[in-house]
Amino acid sequence: WFCFDNLSSIFDRMYLKVCAKVDMNEFSGSGRQILCCGGSNLGFVLTPLNWLKSTTVRKTGENLPGILPHYHSLSKIGRVNWNRSVANMTNIEGTPAVNISETRNKSEQILKKYQSAKVNESATSSSDESASLQIGKQLSELQFESTFTDKLPGDTETKNFTRQVQGAVYSFISPTDPKVDCQTARIPPEYSTQLPEQKMLAWSESAASLLDLSSNQGSTDLALRVFSGQELLPGMKPYAQCYGGHQFGSWAGQLGDGRAINLGEIVNASGQRWELQLKGAGKTPYSRFADGRAVLRSSLREFLCSEAMAALGVPTTRALSLVLSGAGVIRDMFYSGDPKLEPGAIVCRMAPSFIRFGTFQLPVSRGDSDLLKKIADYSISMHYPELEKYSESIDDCENRYVMFLREVIRKNAEMVAAWQTIGFVHGVMNTDNMSILGLTIDYGPYGFLDEYDPKYTPNTTDMPGLRYCYSRQPTIVLWNLLQLAQALVPLTGVPAAEAALNEYQGIYDSIVTERWRRKLGFQTWKEKEDQGLLDELFVQMEADKVDFTNFFRNLGGVRMDEATADVAGKR
């Protein structure tokens, strides 16, 4: 049996020969898997050249616009036995599968006919009959938009200097060439080092595929210029966000993107929206006393962990590129009064949204309820449109803002449950580092558990109080959600906000328990007995300083029959 759910990973790793639309009345025989869409007689043919199995046609019930990255729709079809007739099988809607079972020769003839057709990558059409397939785009073909700046109020000041920004959620600001403000001249000669040349150091093809980019776009000169902050693509409207936040439990006032500059948004063929952001691309009005730059070591850590967390299935921002800037950045790594010149770098981060809890907190702290509502309405319309059916009335305990808060609570509970079960410690869980989409955001002094230590924190500035240590992360998420709920009270009312917050613990417990059950390999979970066993396991792991990751990795290799025999022998 071959499960279609696995196709996405397969397609990511193989080249496909893609044919134009096919008249299914003409197509017969065996030899290829066909995804039929748009009408009973029309479909797209996806033809891996080495697949010569029995052909099966299924209707997805979707009218796809002719863009290749729609293979996720195949997961709706179910399973197909490639080794026998599927004429009697049905899809999930109960529609009988169509088996094209005539000769292979005619199949090959028809395939050759359509494989020879030139696929026009740039053509678009509103007509299903004439729509053409796109096999990935060039970087220069990306169509950028900026709903954030189009729909929300911005800063009227255009000059780039540090200031308090009132009544706005962003300031327009462009990236600057790293070599223009290279800090080499500011360091004494004895501390200077030779800097490496500017180059694309790393590129995530996985992240690039989310933008419908064709392979190897990261190796182009254009990619280097754009993602080093030296060139803008058409449609880009670079800006820095304005927000506030609690840092280590204390209100810090206005913070904002001090070294992050948003480039714009891309909507991919699947309808997913992705914002692109350069971290380390220069000063913004929110840089305060900083230089807006980033060093290679921290940038490399962010790039690697963003993509690793995504691969682990943890909700996270993504990292598209890592550029070695070719310029120097001065940093005192150990805060010892011994600054060094280090290689600078720029990471391009991606997320459906970079809106944070602090985005809502700042206008409330300034008494700007109108701006609060605009931010909430934008967040709902762009990222939770299914909530727009609810009323806006504060007298309604289930209005759209209450439902929005509930969704943010659920997503952040899912995020921190994932953290706990892989041993990830964020290190700086300030409210300005909390996402309304429940994404792991802003990789700073993060770490992973080595030996199991519930008090572990990778952040040296957090050592005295251990506020953000491993064991406290679920509680800190709740504390941060409380700050968001307080900011939303003018739209939700107090009782509804409190009721939503009271749901957090139950949601978190349910999710994290299920993750531990699967991690332990249990088929079922008995609340008292199994939770007690898990608690005792952690006590023993802490006492014996057992490596967290290695323990669970090795546990996955234990065979039940061998373990049962071992226990029986000891008895």
ZAMARGU-4260 file (C-alpha; in steps of 0.2 Angstrom, whole numbers, plus 5000, padded with zeros to 4 digits):
<rodrens>
0) 5000/5000/5000 | 5006/5017/4996 | 5000/5032/5006 | 4997/5048/4997 | 5001/5058/5013
5) 5019/5054/5009 | 5019/5061/4992 | 5024/5079/4997 | 5041/5073/5004 | 5043/5063/4988
10) 5039/5077/4977 | 5051/5088/4986 | 5065/5076/4982 | 5062/5072/4964 | 5061/5080/4947
15) 5044/5078/4938 | 5039/5079/4920 | 5024/5089/4920 | 5011/5089/4906 | 4998/5101/4901
20) 4980/5098/4903 | 4974/5082/4897 | 4957/5077/4889 | 4954/5061/4899 | 4942/5055/4886
25) 4957/5053/4875 | 4969/5047/4888 | 4968/5028/4891 | 4980/5014/4896 | 4991/5011/4911
30) 5008/5019/4916 | 5005/5035/4926 | 4996/5042/4941 | 4984/5056/4936 | 4976/5069/4947
35) 4960/5073/4939 | 4953/5090/4943 | 4943/5104/4936 | 4930/5093/4927 | 4926/5075/4924
40) 4935/5076/4907 | 4950/5087/4912 | 4965/5084/4923 | 4983/5087/4926 | 4996/5073/4923
45) 5010/5072/4935 | 5023/5060/4928 | 5038/5055/4937 | 5048/5047/4923 | 5052/5031/4932
50) 5034/5027/4937 | 5027/5013/4927 | 5013/5006/4938 | 4994/5004/4935 | 4986/5021/4931
55) 4973/5027/4943 | 4962/5043/4941 | 4954/5051/4955 | 4943/5067/4957 | 4948/5078/4971
60) 4933/5088/4970 | 4944/5104/4969 | 4946/5116/4954 | 4965/5118/4955 | 4972/5134/4946
65) 4985/5125/4936 | 5000/5127/4948 | 5011/5112/4952 | 5012/5114/4971 | 4995/5107/4974
70) 5000/5089/4977 | 4995/5091/4995 | 4977/5089/4988 | 4982/5071/4985 | 4981/5067/5004
75) 4962/5068/5002 | 4961/5054/4991 | 4966/5040/5002 | 4977/5025/4998 | 4979/5015/4982
80) 4985/4998/4980 | 4997/4999/4965 | 4998/4980/4963 | 4980/4976/4959 | 4965/4984/4951
85) 4957/4998/4960 | 4941/4999/4951 | 4931/4994/4966 | 4940/5006/4978 | 4932/5022/4983
90) 4939/5039/4989 | 4934/5047/5005 | 4918/5055/4997 | 4913/5038/4992 | 4915/5041/4973
95) 4921/5026/4964 | 4939/5026/4958 | 4941/5026/4939 | 4953/5013/4933 | 4960/5016/4915
100) 4965/4999/4910 | 4968/4998/4892 | 4985/4997/4884 | 5001/5004/4890 | 5007/5008/4872
105) 4993/5021/4869 | 4996/5028/4887 | 5014/5031/4882 | 5009/5039/4865 | 4997/5051/4874
110) 5010/5055/4887 | 5023/5059/4874 | 5011/5071/4865 | 5008/5081/4880 | 5026/5080/4887
115) 5032/5089/4872 | 5021/5103/4875 | 5030/5118/4881 | 5025/5124/4899 | 5023/5142/4900
120) 5029/5147/4917 | 5023/5165/4917 | 5006/5163/4909 | 4991/5165/4919 | 4973/5163/4915
125) 4956/5164/4923 | 4950/5150/4912 | 4952/5132/4918 | 4953/5126/4900 | 4968/5137/4896
130) 4977/5138/4913 | 4995/5132/4912 | 5006/5124/4924 | 5021/5133/4933 | 5036/5123/4938
135) 5043/5135/4951 | 5047/5153/4948 | 5063/5163/4946 | 5066/5175/4961 | 5063/5190/4949
140) 5045/5183/4946 | 5039/5184/4964 | 5024/5196/4966 | 5026/5205/4982 | 5012/5214/4991
145) 5011/5222/5008 | 4994/5221/5016 | 5002/5226/5033 | 5006/5243/5027 | 4991/5245/5016
150) 4978/5241/5029 | 4986/5248/5045 | 4992/5266/5050 | 5010/5270/5048 | 5023/5282/5054
155) 5022/5299/5045 | 5041/5303/5049 | 5052/5296/5035 | 5069/5300/5042 | 5078/5286/5050
160) 5082/5290/5068 | 5078/5283/5085 | 5061/5290/5092 | 5045/5286/5100 | 5032/5282/5086
165) 5014/5286/5091 | 4998/5280/5082 | 5007/5269/5070 | 5012/5250/5069 | 5026/5252/5057
170) 5039/5264/5050 | 5045/5263/5032 | 5064/5260/5031 | 5075/5252/5018 | 5089/5240/5022
175) 5107/5247/5020 | 5122/5240/5011 | 5132/5231/5025 | 5148/5238/5018 | 5142/5256/5020
180) 5142/5256/5039 | 5156/5242/5041 | 5163/5245/5059 | 5181/5240/5055 | 5187/5258/5057
185) 5180/5259/5074 | 5191/5245/5081 | 5209/5247/5086 | 5221/5238/5074 | 5226/5225/5086
190) 5208/5219/5088 | 5204/5219/5069 | 5203/5203/5059 | 5202/5199/5040 | 5184/5198/5035
195) 5177/5185/5023 | 5170/5190/5006 | 5151/5193/5005 | 5142/5177/4999 | 5127/5167/5001
200) 5132/5155/5015 | 5116/5145/5016 | 5099/5143/5007 | 5084/5133/5012 | 5076/5124/4997
205) 5063/5118/5009 | 5058/5136/5013 | 5060/5142/4996 | 5048/5129/4990 | 5035/5138/5001
210) 5037/5153/4989 | 5035/5142/4974 | 5053/5146/4969 | 5062/5134/4958 | 5078/5125/4964
215) 5095/5134/4965 | 5088/5151/4966 | 5099/5155/4981 | 5114/5153/4970 | 5110/5168/4959
220) 5118/5185/4960 | 5101/5193/4962 | 5097/5182/4978 | 5114/5188/4985 | 5109/5207/4982
225) 5092/5205/4988 | 5095/5195/5004 | 5110/5206/5008 | 5099/5221/5008 | 5107/5229/4993
230) 5092/5228/4981 | 5073/5228/4982 | 5062/5218/4970 | 5046/5226/4963 | 5032/5227/4975
235) 5043/5227/4991 | 5039/5240/5003 | 5052/5238/5017 | 5047/5243/5035 | 5050/5240/5053
240) 5036/5235/5065 | 5032/5245/5081 | 5027/5236/5096 | 5030/5235/5115 | 5032/5221/5127
245) 5036/5214/5144 | 5054/5209/5146 | 5058/5197/5161 | 5041/5202/5168 | 5043/5221/5168
250) 5035/5232/5156 | 5048/5239/5144 | 5037/5252/5134 | 5041/5254/5115 | 5053/5241/5108
255) 5050/5237/5089 | 5060/5229/5076 | 5078/5235/5080 | 5087/5225/5067 | 5073/5217/5057
260) 5066/5225/5041 | 5051/5217/5033 | 5052/5216/5014 | 5034/5211/5010 | 5022/5197/5007
265) 5021/5182/4995 | 5005/5172/4992 | 5010/5155/4985 | 5000/5144/4974 | 4992/5135/4989
270) 4985/5152/4995 | 4997/5153/5009 | 5004/5170/5014 | 5022/5172/5018 | 5031/5188/5025
275) 5049/5190/5021 | 5060/5199/5034 | 5079/5203/5034 | 5087/5202/5051 | 5103/5212/5053
280) 5100/5223/5038 | 5103/5240/5047 | 5096/5252/5059 | 5078/5256/5061 | 5069/5269/5071
285) 5068/5256/5085 | 5086/5251/5086 | 5088/5262/5101 | 5107/5261/5106 | 5110/5246/5094
290) 5118/5246/5077 | 5104/5235/5068 | 5117/5222/5063 | 5119/5204/5067 | 5135/5193/5068
295) 5138/5177/5060 | 5137/5166/5075 | 5120/5171/5081 | 5113/5172/5063 | 5120/5154/5059
300) 5111/5148/5075 | 5095/5156/5070 | 5095/5149/5052 | 5099/5131/5058 | 5087/5130/5072
305) 5073/5138/5062 | 5074/5124/5049 | 5078/5111/5062 | 5062/5115/5072 | 5052/5115/5056
310) 5058/5098/5052 | 5054/5092/5069 | 5036/5098/5067 | 5037/5112/5079 | 5027/5128/5074
315) 5041/5140/5070 | 5046/5154/5058 | 5057/5149/5044 | 5074/5154/5037 | 5076/5156/5019
320) 5094/5162/5017 | 5110/5166/5027 | 5121/5179/5019 | 5139/5183/5025 | 5138/5202/5024
325) 5157/5205/5020 | 5157/5218/5033 | 5163/5219/5051 | 5152/5220/5067 | 5159/5224/5084
330) 5152/5214/5098 | 5158/5210/5116 | 5153/5192/5116 | 5155/5189/5135 | 5151/5207/5141
335) 5169/5207/5148 | 5174/5224/5141 | 5184/5215/5127 | 5175/5219/5111 | 5180/5210/5095
340) 5177/5213/5076 | 5166/5199/5070 | 5160/5194/5053 | 5142/5201/5050 | 5128/5191/5043
345) 5110/5193/5037 | 5096/5180/5039 | 5080/5181/5029 | 5066/5175/5040 | 5049/5169/5034
350) 5032/5168/5043 | 5014/5170/5039 | 5014/5185/5051 | 5027/5193/5063 | 5013/5201/5074
355) 5017/5199/5092 | 5008/5200/5108 | 5017/5217/5111 | 5009/5223/5095 | 4993/5224/5105
360) 5000/5229/5121 | 5009/5245/5116 | 4993/5255/5109 | 4984/5250/5125 | 4998/5256/5136
365) 4995/5273/5127 | 4977/5273/5128 | 4975/5271/5109 | 4959/5259/5108 | 4956/5264/5090
370) 4973/5257/5085 | 4970/5242/5096 | 4954/5238/5086 | 4963/5241/5069 | 4976/5228/5074
375) 4964/5215/5080 | 4953/5217/5065 | 4968/5216/5053 | 4974/5200/5062 | 4957/5192/5061
380) 4954/5196/5043 | 4971/5190/5037 | 4975/5176/5049 | 4959/5170/5056 | 4946/5175/5043
385) 4934/5161/5049 | 4931/5171/5064 | 4924/5186/5055 | 4907/5178/5055 | 4906/5182/5074
390) 4899/5198/5080 | 4910/5213/5087 | 4899/5216/5101 | 4907/5217/5118 | 4891/5210/5126
395) 4893/5194/5116 | 4904/5183/5126 | 4909/5174/5110 | 4912/5188/5099 | 4926/5188/5086
400) 4939/5195/5098 | 4936/5182/5111 | 4937/5168/5098 | 4953/5176/5092 | 4960/5176/5110
405) 4955/5157/5111 | 4964/5153/5095 | 4980/5162/5100 | 4979/5152/5117 | 4977/5136/5108
410) 4991/5138/5096 | 5003/5144/5109 | 4998/5129/5120 | 5002/5118/5105 | 5019/5127/5103
415) 5025/5125/5121 | 5019/5107/5122 | 5031/5104/5107 | 5045/5113/5115 | 5043/5103/5131
420) 5043/5086/5123 | 5059/5089/5112 | 5068/5098/5126 | 5069/5115/5118 | 5072/5130/5129
425) 5069/5147/5121 | 5078/5158/5134 | 5069/5175/5131 | 5050/5172/5132 | 5046/5191/5133
430) 5029/5196/5126 | 5037/5204/5111 | 5044/5187/5107 | 5027/5179/5107 | 5017/5176/5091
435) 4999/5177/5088 | 5000/5162/5077 | 5009/5151/5090 | 5026/5151/5081 | 5043/5149/5089
440) 5050/5167/5085 | 5066/5176/5088 | 5080/5163/5091 | 5092/5171/5103 | 5101/5162/5117
445) 5090/5146/5115 | 5096/5128/5119 | 5091/5110/5120 | 5092/5099/5136 | 5107/5088/5137
450) 5106/5080/5154 | 5089/5082/5160 | 5088/5097/5171 | 5071/5106/5173 | 5080/5122/5179
455) 5091/5123/5163 | 5091/5140/5154 | 5103/5144/5140 | 5102/5163/5144 | 5116/5169/5156
460) 5106/5184/5160 | 5092/5173/5166 | 5103/5163/5178 | 5099/5172/5194 | 5080/5170/5193
465) 5078/5156/5180 | 5062/5164/5175 | 5063/5156/5157 | 5070/5139/5162 | 5064/5123/5154
470) 5051/5118/5168 | 5043/5135/5169 | 5040/5138/5150 | 5022/5132/5150 | 5018/5144/5165
475) 5027/5158/5156 | 5017/5156/5141 | 5001/5157/5151 | 5008/5173/5160 | 5011/5180/5143
480) 4994/5176/5137 | 4987/5185/5152 | 4996/5201/5146 | 4988/5199/5129 | 4971/5195/5136
485) 4972/5211/5147 | 4977/5221/5131 | 4961/5214/5122 | 4949/5217/5137 | 4942/5233/5128
490) 4936/5222/5114 | 4932/5206/5124 | 4927/5212/5141 | 4934/5205/5157 | 4923/5189/5160
495) 4926/5182/5143 | 4944/5185/5143 | 4946/5176/5160 | 4935/5162/5154 | 4947/5160/5139
500) 4962/5160/5149 | 4955/5147/5161 | 4955/5135/5146 | 4974/5136/5143 | 4979/5123/5156
505) 4967/5110/5150 | 4972/5112/5132 | 4990/5111/5136 | 4988/5096/5147 | 4979/5087/5134
510) 4991/5091/5120 | 5007/5088/5130 | 5000/5071/5137 | 4997/5065/5120 | 5014/5070/5114
515) 5022/5061/5129 | 5011/5045/5126 | 5018/5044/5108 | 5036/5048/5114 | 5035/5034/5126
520) 5027/5022/5114 | 5011/5019/5124 | 4996/5013/5115 | 4984/5021/5128 | 4986/5033/5143
525) 4980/5030/5160 | 4980/5047/5168 | 4985/5042/5186 | 4996/5027/5183 | 5005/5033/5167
530) 5007/5051/5173 | 5014/5045/5189 | 5026/5034/5179 | 5032/5049/5168 | 5034/5060/5184
535) 5045/5046/5192 | 5055/5044/5175 | 5059/5063/5176 | 5065/5061/5194 | 5076/5047/5190
540) 5083/5056/5174 | 5087/5071/5184 | 5095/5061/5198 | 5106/5051/5186 | 5109/5066/5174
545) 5102/5056/5159 | 5104/5064/5142 | 5086/5069/5137 | 5087/5066/5119 | 5098/5051/5119
550) 5086/5043/5132 | 5071/5044/5121 | 5081/5040/5105 | 5087/5024/5113 | 5070/5020/5120
555) 5063/5020/5102 | 5075/5005/5098 | 5068/4994/5112 | 5058/4979/5106 | 5043/4975/5116
560) 5046/4956/5115 | 5064/4958/5121 | 5059/4970/5135 | 5045/4958/5140 | 5057/4943/5140
565) 5070/4953/5150 | 5057/4957/5164 | 5051/4939/5164 | 5069/4933/5166 | 5072/4945/5181
570) 5056/4939/5190
</rodrens>
